């Protein structure tokens, strides 16, 4: 294994960027949000959307290996989408289980 490969985090240890988008239930919101990833060649690891009883749309997105500055930038872009009310972001880290 090369030194560069050894220092690079594996998919199991890369952080996962998490986005929670709350918006009006408008059919144009989902493609506009997805476009922010697609035009950067990124495919979300997980995408869940649901419409609530108040006709509000919630989209939960996770993507592995995204650095914090890109996560912040994409969240700022999401906040500019007409109809988006709130965008929350967080980052989760996986830890490898130690062998017994």
CORZIJO-V164735 format. One record per residue. N is the residue number from 0. SS is DSSP state (helix for helix, strand for strand, loop for the rest). PHI is phi in whole degrees, -180 to 180 (none if undefined). NEAR is the number of other ideal C-beta (glycine too) atoms within 12 Angstrom. Layout:
n=N ss=SS phi=PHI near=NEAR
n=N ss=SS phi=PHI near=NEAR
//
This chain:
n=0 ss=loop phi=none near=8
n=1 ss=loop phi=-74 near=7
n=2 ss=helix phi=-59 near=7
n=3 ss=helix phi=-65 near=8
n=4 ss=helix phi=-68 near=9
n=5 ss=helix phi=-69 near=9
n=6 ss=helix phi=-85 near=10
n=7 ss=loop phi=-78 near=13
n=8 ss=loop phi=-67 near=19
n=9 ss=loop phi=-81 near=16
n=10 ss=loop phi=-59 near=14
n=11 ss=loop phi=-74 near=14
n=12 ss=loop phi=-110 near=17
n=13 ss=loop phi=-67 near=22
n=14 ss=loop phi=-69 near=26
n=15 ss=strand phi=-113 near=28
n=16 ss=strand phi=-81 near=36
n=17 ss=strand phi=-121 near=28
n=18 ss=strand phi=-121 near=43
n=19 ss=strand phi=-125 near=27
n=20 ss=strand phi=-111 near=37
n=21 ss=strand phi=-117 near=27
n=22 ss=strand phi=-151 near=32
n=23 ss=strand phi=-69 near=23
n=24 ss=loop phi=-76 near=22
n=25 ss=loop phi=-122 near=22
n=26 ss=helix phi=-63 near=14
n=27 ss=helix phi=-84 near=17
n=28 ss=helix phi=-68 near=28
n=29 ss=helix phi=-60 near=30
n=30 ss=helix phi=-65 near=18
n=31 ss=helix phi=-68 near=25
n=32 ss=helix phi=-69 near=37
n=33 ss=helix phi=-62 near=25
n=34 ss=helix phi=-60 near=18
n=35 ss=helix phi=-62 near=34
n=36 ss=helix phi=-86 near=30
n=37 ss=helix phi=-60 near=17
n=38 ss=loop phi=-72 near=13
n=39 ss=loop phi=-105 near=18
n=40 ss=loop phi=73 near=10
n=41 ss=loop phi=-106 near=24
n=42 ss=loop phi=-117 near=16
n=43 ss=loop phi=-58 near=29
n=44 ss=loop phi=-71 near=23
n=45 ss=strand phi=-146 near=18
n=46 ss=strand phi=-143 near=24
n=47 ss=strand phi=-132 near=18
n=48 ss=strand phi=-134 near=26
n=49 ss=strand phi=-155 near=19
n=50 ss=strand phi=-105 near=19
n=51 ss=loop phi=-87 near=14
n=52 ss=loop phi=-65 near=9
n=53 ss=loop phi=-92 near=13
n=54 ss=loop phi=59 near=13
n=55 ss=strand phi=-107 near=21
n=56 ss=strand phi=-106 near=30
n=57 ss=strand phi=-120 near=29
n=58 ss=strand phi=-121 near=39
n=59 ss=strand phi=-112 near=25
n=60 ss=strand phi=-127 near=34
n=61 ss=strand phi=-129 near=28
n=62 ss=strand phi=-145 near=33
n=63 ss=strand phi=-81 near=26
n=64 ss=loop phi=81 near=25
n=65 ss=loop phi=-88 near=32
n=66 ss=loop phi=-77 near=19
n=67 ss=helix phi=-62 near=17
n=68 ss=helix phi=-69 near=13
n=69 ss=helix phi=-69 near=23
n=70 ss=helix phi=-60 near=32
n=71 ss=helix phi=-63 near=19
n=72 ss=helix phi=-65 near=21
n=73 ss=helix phi=-64 near=33
n=74 ss=helix phi=-62 near=31
n=75 ss=helix phi=-63 near=17
n=76 ss=helix phi=-65 near=23
n=77 ss=helix phi=-60 near=34
n=78 ss=helix phi=-66 near=24
n=79 ss=loop phi=-87 near=15
n=80 ss=loop phi=-71 near=29
n=81 ss=loop phi=-62 near=14
n=82 ss=loop phi=101 near=26
n=83 ss=strand phi=-78 near=31
n=84 ss=strand phi=-99 near=22
n=85 ss=strand phi=-143 near=20
n=86 ss=strand phi=-128 near=32
n=87 ss=strand phi=-108 near=21
n=88 ss=strand phi=-128 near=30
n=89 ss=strand phi=-153 near=20
n=90 ss=strand phi=-135 near=24
n=91 ss=strand phi=-117 near=20
n=92 ss=loop phi=-121 near=17
n=93 ss=loop phi=-90 near=18
n=94 ss=loop phi=-118 near=12
n=95 ss=loop phi=-75 near=12
n=96 ss=loop phi=-73 near=8
n=97 ss=loop phi=-81 near=5
n=98 ss=loop phi=-66 near=4
n=99 ss=loop phi=-88 near=3
//
